[in-house]
Amino acid sequence: MDILEEATIFEETKMTHMSTSDRVTASREAKRLILEINEIYKKTQDANLMDVMKRLTAKKKRIDIRLKGRPNSGI
């Protein structure tokens, strides 16, 4: 399967009602996709690839926040 197809499928996947194990797996999958797309981007400098990486990174950050918890403010 093409890496961009995998990225599209990952982006469209719902991340609700996931177990901790599912979140860890999703975070690792996002990292793998980002790194693979980055290797292609280094060679082609295609702006579309950069946009895909940004979207995947945003989704990965949301997953990681849910995994690690939000920092306590002011305590």
N, CA, C and O atoms as CSV, one atom per row, in Angstrom:
chain,resi,resn,atom,element,x,y,z
A,1,MET,N,N,0.850,-1.183,0.000
A,1,MET,CA,C,0.000,0.000,0.000
A,1,MET,C,C,0.893,1.244,0.000
A,1,MET,O,O,1.946,1.268,0.637
A,2,ASP,N,N,0.467,2.242,-0.704
A,2,ASP,CA,C,1.196,3.494,-0.788
A,2,ASP,C,C,1.171,4.204,0.568
A,2,ASP,O,O,0.173,4.148,1.287
A,3,ILE,N,N,2.263,4.865,0.905
A,3,ILE,CA,C,2.384,5.526,2.207
A,3,ILE,C,C,1.342,6.637,2.376
A,3,ILE,O,O,0.830,6.846,3.476
A,4,LEU,N,N,1.030,7.347,1.288
A,4,LEU,CA,C,0.023,8.402,1.391
A,4,LEU,C,C,-1.374,7.829,1.598
A,4,LEU,O,O,-2.205,8.450,2.260
A,5,GLU,N,N,-1.638,6.655,1.041
A,5,GLU,CA,C,-2.919,5.985,1.281
A,5,GLU,C,C,-3.024,5.580,2.750
A,5,GLU,O,O,-4.074,5.736,3.375
A,6,GLU,N,N,-1.926,5.062,3.289
A,6,GLU,CA,C,-1.903,4.690,4.703
A,6,GLU,C,C,-2.147,5.906,5.584
A,6,GLU,O,O,-2.887,5.838,6.566
A,7,ALA,N,N,-1.513,7.026,5.221
A,7,ALA,CA,C,-1.682,8.256,5.993
A,7,ALA,C,C,-3.128,8.739,5.941
A,7,ALA,O,O,-3.667,9.194,6.950
A,8,THR,N,N,-3.752,8.645,4.784
A,8,THR,CA,C,-5.148,9.062,4.638
A,8,THR,C,C,-6.058,8.186,5.491
A,8,THR,O,O,-6.955,8.689,6.167
A,9,ILE,N,N,-5.829,6.892,5.459
A,9,ILE,CA,C,-6.632,5.971,6.269
A,9,ILE,C,C,-6.449,6.282,7.757
A,9,ILE,O,O,-7.418,6.287,8.517
A,10,PHE,N,N,-5.205,6.541,8.169
A,10,PHE,CA,C,-4.934,6.861,9.566
A,10,PHE,C,C,-5.637,8.150,9.969
A,10,PHE,O,O,-6.208,8.231,11.056
A,11,GLU,N,N,-5.601,9.165,9.096
A,11,GLU,CA,C,-6.252,10.440,9.400
A,11,GLU,C,C,-7.758,10.284,9.563
A,11,GLU,O,O,-8.365,10.939,10.410
A,12,GLU,N,N,-8.361,9.421,8.757
A,12,GLU,CA,C,-9.812,9.262,8.772
A,12,GLU,C,C,-10.300,8.350,9.893
A,12,GLU,O,O,-11.497,8.302,10.177
A,13,THR,N,N,-9.384,7.626,10.531
A,13,THR,CA,C,-9.758,6.717,11.600
A,13,THR,C,C,-10.206,7.506,12.821
A,13,THR,O,O,-9.547,8.460,13.236
A,14,LYS,N,N,-11.331,7.098,13.387
A,14,LYS,CA,C,-11.839,7.733,14.599
A,14,LYS,C,C,-10.985,7.319,15.789
A,14,LYS,O,O,-10.589,6.159,15.902
A,15,MET,N,N,-10.707,8.257,16.664
A,15,MET,CA,C,-9.867,7.980,17.824
A,15,MET,C,C,-10.669,8.031,19.128
A,15,MET,O,O,-10.107,8.297,20.191
A,16,THR,N,N,-11.964,7.779,19.050
A,16,THR,CA,C,-12.785,7.802,20.256
A,16,THR,C,C,-12.908,6.407,20.830
A,16,THR,O,O,-12.856,5.414,20.103
A,17,HIS,N,N,-13.071,6.342,22.143
A,17,HIS,CA,C,-13.262,5.083,22.872
A,17,HIS,C,C,-12.124,4.100,22.626
A,17,HIS,O,O,-12.351,2.911,22.406
A,18,MET,N,N,-10.903,4.610,22.666
A,18,MET,CA,C,-9.737,3.754,22.473
A,18,MET,C,C,-9.161,3.371,23.833
A,18,MET,O,O,-9.201,4.158,24.780
A,19,SER,N,N,-8.631,2.166,23.918
A,19,SER,CA,C,-7.935,1.764,25.137
A,19,SER,C,C,-6.542,2.393,25.127
A,19,SER,O,O,-6.100,2.930,24.111
A,20,THR,N,N,-5.871,2.321,26.248
A,20,THR,CA,C,-4.513,2.864,26.335
A,20,THR,C,C,-3.595,2.150,25.353
A,20,THR,O,O,-2.755,2.780,24.710
A,21,SER,N,N,-3.753,0.857,25.239
A,21,SER,CA,C,-2.948,0.073,24.311
A,21,SER,C,C,-3.182,0.533,22.865
A,21,SER,O,O,-2.239,0.640,22.082
A,22,ASP,N,N,-4.449,0.803,22.520
A,22,ASP,CA,C,-4.768,1.285,21.175
A,22,ASP,C,C,-4.141,2.648,20.923
A,22,ASP,O,O,-3.675,2.929,19.819
A,23,ARG,N,N,-4.130,3.493,21.948
A,23,ARG,CA,C,-3.529,4.828,21.797
A,23,ARG,C,C,-2.023,4.737,21.579
A,23,ARG,O,O,-1.467,5.466,20.758
A,24,VAL,N,N,-1.368,3.849,22.308
A,24,VAL,CA,C,0.080,3.652,22.140
A,24,VAL,C,C,0.364,3.164,20.726
A,24,VAL,O,O,1.294,3.645,20.079
A,25,THR,N,N,-0.419,2.226,20.250
A,25,THR,CA,C,-0.247,1.702,18.896
A,25,THR,C,C,-0.474,2.794,17.861
A,25,THR,O,O,0.281,2.900,16.894
A,26,ALA,N,N,-1.507,3.605,18.055
A,26,ALA,CA,C,-1.813,4.695,17.120
A,26,ALA,C,C,-0.697,5.737,17.115
A,26,ALA,O,O,-0.338,6.258,16.059
A,27,SER,N,N,-0.152,6.040,18.282
A,27,SER,CA,C,0.936,7.007,18.364
A,27,SER,C,C,2.180,6.504,17.617
A,27,SER,O,O,2.845,7.267,16.915
A,28,ARG,N,N,2.477,5.237,17.776
A,28,ARG,CA,C,3.634,4.650,17.078
A,28,ARG,C,C,3.414,4.613,15.572
A,28,ARG,O,O,4.334,4.857,14.792
A,29,GLU,N,N,2.184,4.304,15.173
A,29,GLU,CA,C,1.852,4.281,13.745
A,29,GLU,C,C,1.995,5.676,13.141
A,29,GLU,O,O,2.516,5.828,12.036
A,30,ALA,N,N,1.533,6.689,13.866
A,30,ALA,CA,C,1.652,8.070,13.384
A,30,ALA,C,C,3.126,8.443,13.224
A,30,ALA,O,O,3.509,9.055,12.227
A,31,LYS,N,N,3.935,8.080,14.190
A,31,LYS,CA,C,5.367,8.377,14.114
A,31,LYS,C,C,6.002,7.701,12.906
A,31,LYS,O,O,6.800,8.310,12.193
A,32,ARG,N,N,5.644,6.445,12.680
A,32,ARG,CA,C,6.193,5.709,11.537
A,32,ARG,C,C,5.817,6.390,10.223
A,32,ARG,O,O,6.658,6.576,9.343
A,33,LEU,N,N,4.542,6.759,10.105
A,33,LEU,CA,C,4.079,7.421,8.883
A,33,LEU,C,C,4.786,8.756,8.664
A,33,LEU,O,O,5.211,9.069,7.552
A,34,ILE,N,N,4.908,9.531,9.727
A,34,ILE,CA,C,5.563,10.847,9.620
A,34,ILE,C,C,7.008,10.689,9.170
A,34,ILE,O,O,7.472,11.421,8.296
A,35,LEU,N,N,7.718,9.741,9.762
A,35,LEU,CA,C,9.131,9.555,9.398
A,35,LEU,C,C,9.293,9.065,7.962
A,35,LEU,O,O,10.207,9.496,7.259
A,36,GLU,N,N,8.412,8.168,7.522
A,36,GLU,CA,C,8.503,7.680,6.144
A,36,GLU,C,C,8.186,8.791,5.142
A,36,GLU,O,O,8.858,8.926,4.120
A,37,ILE,N,N,7.164,9.576,5.443
A,37,ILE,CA,C,6.823,10.683,4.546
A,37,ILE,C,C,7.937,11.716,4.539
A,37,ILE,O,O,8.212,12.328,3.507
A,38,ASN,N,N,8.580,11.914,5.683
A,38,ASN,CA,C,9.680,12.875,5.761
A,38,ASN,C,C,10.843,12.466,4.856
A,38,ASN,O,O,11.475,13.321,4.234
A,39,GLU,N,N,11.127,11.166,4.780
A,39,GLU,CA,C,12.199,10.703,3.900
A,39,GLU,C,C,11.888,11.026,2.436
A,39,GLU,O,O,12.772,11.422,1.676
A,40,ILE,N,N,10.636,10.853,2.059
A,40,ILE,CA,C,10.237,11.188,0.686
A,40,ILE,C,C,10.306,12.698,0.482
A,40,ILE,O,O,10.748,13.171,-0.565
A,41,TYR,N,N,9.864,13.454,1.494
A,41,TYR,CA,C,9.867,14.918,1.397
A,41,TYR,C,C,11.286,15.463,1.208
A,41,TYR,O,O,11.493,16.420,0.461
A,42,LYS,N,N,12.251,14.858,1.881
A,42,LYS,CA,C,13.640,15.315,1.751
A,42,LYS,C,C,14.118,15.261,0.302
A,42,LYS,O,O,14.917,16.093,-0.128
A,43,LYS,N,N,13.623,14.278,-0.446
A,43,LYS,CA,C,14.053,14.110,-1.829
A,43,LYS,C,C,13.253,14.992,-2.792
A,43,LYS,O,O,13.806,15.495,-3.770
A,44,THR,N,N,11.954,15.183,-2.522
A,44,THR,CA,C,11.090,15.845,-3.495
A,44,THR,C,C,10.739,17.282,-3.151
A,44,THR,O,O,10.424,18.070,-4.043
A,45,GLN,N,N,10.790,17.643,-1.847
A,45,GLN,CA,C,10.395,18.983,-1.392
A,45,GLN,C,C,8.967,19.346,-1.817
A,45,GLN,O,O,8.674,20.505,-2.110
A,46,ASP,N,N,8.083,18.341,-1.848
A,46,ASP,CA,C,6.689,18.528,-2.243
A,46,ASP,C,C,5.904,19.122,-1.068
A,46,ASP,O,O,5.891,18.555,0.025
A,47,ALA,N,N,5.251,20.262,-1.298
A,47,ALA,CA,C,4.508,20.952,-0.241
A,47,ALA,C,C,3.328,20.118,0.255
A,47,ALA,O,O,2.944,20.226,1.420
A,48,ASN,N,N,2.753,19.293,-0.607
A,48,ASN,CA,C,1.637,18.448,-0.179
A,48,ASN,C,C,2.075,17.454,0.894
A,48,ASN,O,O,1.322,17.163,1.824
A,49,LEU,N,N,3.276,16.944,0.764
A,49,LEU,CA,C,3.790,16.017,1.771
A,49,LEU,C,C,3.957,16.717,3.110
A,49,LEU,O,O,3.690,16.130,4.159
A,50,MET,N,N,4.395,17.964,3.078
A,50,MET,CA,C,4.548,18.734,4.312
A,50,MET,C,C,3.191,18.917,4.987
A,50,MET,O,O,3.089,18.811,6.209
A,51,ASP,N,N,2.150,19.189,4.203
A,51,ASP,CA,C,0.810,19.353,4.760
A,51,ASP,C,C,0.331,18.066,5.422
A,51,ASP,O,O,-0.270,18.100,6.496
A,52,VAL,N,N,0.600,16.927,4.774
A,52,VAL,CA,C,0.200,15.638,5.345
A,52,VAL,C,C,0.939,15.411,6.661
A,52,VAL,O,O,0.336,14.976,7.642
A,53,MET,N,N,2.230,15.702,6.688
A,53,MET,CA,C,3.007,15.518,7.914
A,53,MET,C,C,2.477,16.411,9.034
A,53,MET,O,O,2.419,15.984,10.187
A,54,LYS,N,N,2.094,17.636,8.713
A,54,LYS,CA,C,1.554,18.544,9.732
A,54,LYS,C,C,0.257,18.008,10.316
A,54,LYS,O,O,0.049,18.058,11.529
A,55,ARG,N,N,-0.617,17.493,9.453
A,55,ARG,CA,C,-1.890,16.945,9.937
A,55,ARG,C,C,-1.655,15.715,10.812
A,55,ARG,O,O,-2.296,15.558,11.851
A,56,LEU,N,N,-0.740,14.848,10.392
A,56,LEU,CA,C,-0.439,13.658,11.181
A,56,LEU,C,C,0.183,14.031,12.523
A,56,LEU,O,O,-0.120,13.413,13.544
A,57,THR,N,N,1.039,15.029,12.523
A,57,THR,CA,C,1.676,15.475,13.757
A,57,THR,C,C,0.637,16.032,14.722
A,57,THR,O,O,0.708,15.778,15.925
A,58,ALA,N,N,-0.327,16.788,14.205
A,58,ALA,CA,C,-1.381,17.332,15.055
A,58,ALA,C,C,-2.201,16.207,15.689
A,58,ALA,O,O,-2.540,16.270,16.871
A,59,LYS,N,N,-2.513,15.192,14.907
A,59,LYS,CA,C,-3.294,14.061,15.430
A,59,LYS,C,C,-2.472,13.291,16.460
A,59,LYS,O,O,-3.006,12.857,17.481
A,60,LYS,N,N,-1.171,13.118,16.196
A,60,LYS,CA,C,-0.298,12.421,17.131
A,60,LYS,C,C,-0.203,13.183,18.445
A,60,LYS,O,O,-0.208,12.572,19.514
A,61,LYS,N,N,-0.118,14.496,18.383
A,61,LYS,CA,C,-0.053,15.302,19.609
A,61,LYS,C,C,-1.309,15.136,20.445
A,61,LYS,O,O,-1.233,15.042,21.671
A,62,ARG,N,N,-2.472,15.097,19.787
A,62,ARG,CA,C,-3.726,14.893,20.523
A,62,ARG,C,C,-3.735,13.530,21.209
A,62,ARG,O,O,-4.186,13.405,22.347
A,63,ILE,N,N,-3.236,12.514,20.516
A,63,ILE,CA,C,-3.179,11.170,21.101
A,63,ILE,C,C,-2.218,11.163,22.292
A,63,ILE,O,O,-2.528,10.600,23.342
A,64,ASP,N,N,-1.051,11.791,22.123
A,64,ASP,CA,C,-0.044,11.810,23.184
A,64,ASP,C,C,-0.536,12.570,24.414
A,64,ASP,O,O,-0.259,12.167,25.543
A,65,ILE,N,N,-1.260,13.660,24.202
A,65,ILE,CA,C,-1.814,14.406,25.338
A,65,ILE,C,C,-2.772,13.515,26.120
A,65,ILE,O,O,-2.764,13.512,27.350
A,66,ARG,N,N,-3.587,12.767,25.405
A,66,ARG,CA,C,-4.534,11.866,26.050
A,66,ARG,C,C,-3.795,10.752,26.802
A,66,ARG,O,O,-4.236,10.324,27.868
A,67,LEU,N,N,-2.684,10.292,26.250
A,67,LEU,CA,C,-1.908,9.238,26.911
A,67,LEU,C,C,-1.229,9.738,28.184
A,67,LEU,O,O,-1.310,9.098,29.232
A,68,LYS,N,N,-0.567,10.875,28.086
A,68,LYS,CA,C,0.248,11.381,29.185
A,68,LYS,C,C,-0.561,12.193,30.177
A,68,LYS,O,O,-0.124,12.394,31.309
A,69,GLY,N,N,-1.724,12.659,29.777
A,69,GLY,CA,C,-2.535,13.495,30.648
A,69,GLY,C,C,-2.150,14.945,30.484
A,69,GLY,O,O,-1.043,15.268,30.053
A,70,ARG,N,N,-3.058,15.795,30.825
A,70,ARG,CA,C,-2.797,17.225,30.735
A,70,ARG,C,C,-2.037,17.671,31.974
A,70,ARG,O,O,-2.331,17.212,33.078
A,71,PRO,N,N,-1.064,18.562,31.806
A,71,PRO,CA,C,-0.325,19.041,32.976
A,71,PRO,C,C,-1.240,19.860,33.891
A,71,PRO,O,O,-2.104,20.599,33.418
A,72,ASN,N,N,-1.042,19.724,35.191
A,72,ASN,CA,C,-1.827,20.502,36.149
A,72,ASN,C,C,-1.421,21.960,36.081
A,72,ASN,O,O,-0.235,22.289,36.106
A,73,SER,N,N,-2.407,22.826,35.995
A,73,SER,CA,C,-2.081,24.246,35.878
A,73,SER,C,C,-2.081,24.893,37.255
A,73,SER,O,O,-3.063,24.807,37.993
A,74,GLY,N,N,-0.982,25.536,37.591
A,74,GLY,CA,C,-0.875,26.335,38.800
A,74,GLY,C,C,-0.696,25.567,40.093
A,74,GLY,O,O,-0.775,26.160,41.169
A,75,ILE,N,N,-0.460,24.283,40.024
A,75,ILE,CA,C,-0.304,23.529,41.272
A,75,ILE,C,C,1.156,23.217,41.482
A,75,ILE,O,O,1.516,22.586,42.477
